[in-house]
């Protein structure tokens, strides 16, 4: 069995990401005990039935008692209130980390509540599915995927290293960058594509009935791929756009300009402009496959 990295780990939020981490940690013996916190009794019962945690709590402060590592894995809009609730109950030396898809807003919301005795190591695994809840998680979710850590200047280097090793032991590759840089990168690679998918699927939903039926019937021609992305959790994505407003709006502005240019090329019949762009984008797809981030 591999070395134990943390004796007791507390998950605040144990849905797709939290339960995948917990499953992997248990499978690989990375901790001795896992406890979990969720608001609803339904989630807590599922967590126990699935054998993900030895104990569950409604109160986040009770969950973190005696924990060496606390993982906040709830929608990002709740991270500040959770930090406020757990701060007085944290064991001195306990490390706090999170998995939120936006980093600067989470750092701003969480860090002010934590004392110098509790390092906060913000993190974001670039892995997921459109499913939610504890039953959606699986231990291989992070295999070969990147996790980005966004420590700030004052973050304890030893704590960052421990969280980095944890992610590596869960199968991930780890990169480090500033929270604001992370938010700009993710605005283009994740947040904008989701916004586009939500828009396209929304537009199709607004069509008259007969046309909408046909959109569903012939969805394999492209629409279907957008529906997968647009089926992602509504609360999680509401929080992402509200908390990464500036980078999303900046990226959206560039996108609108490029879309207008493409519109003009189509109107003017400029086939060479279209072909040149489509050839470039095809190369990007091949690059992603070469980097083993798609198959
Ligand atoms: P999820 O499957 O919906 O799970 C969220 C969990 O948090 C549930 O157990 C939920 O249970 C609990 N919860 C929600 N609000 C809470 C609160 N205020 N206090 C305590 N527990 C609370 O969500 P997820 O997909 O794992 O996402 C969690 C985080 O990971 C988000 O910040 C998201 O940005 C990030 N992330 C997601 C993905 C992805 O693809 N899904 C990828 C990378 C990162 P109750 O409702 O019973 O409380």
Boltz pocket constraint, residues with backbone or C-beta under 6 A from the ligand:
constraints:
  - pocket:
      binder: B
      contacts: [[A, 12], [A, 13], [A, 14], [A, 15], [A, 16], [A, 17], [A, 18], [A, 37], [A, 38], [A, 39], [A, 40], [A, 41], [A, 42], [A, 43], [A, 44], [A, 58], [A, 72], [A, 73], [A, 74], [A, 75], [A, 76], [A, 78], [A, 82], [A, 99], [A, 100], [A, 101], [A, 102], [A, 124], [A, 125], [A, 126], [A, 127], [A, 128], [A, 129], [A, 130], [A, 131], [A, 132], [A, 133], [A, 134], [A, 233], [A, 236]]
      max_distance: 6.0
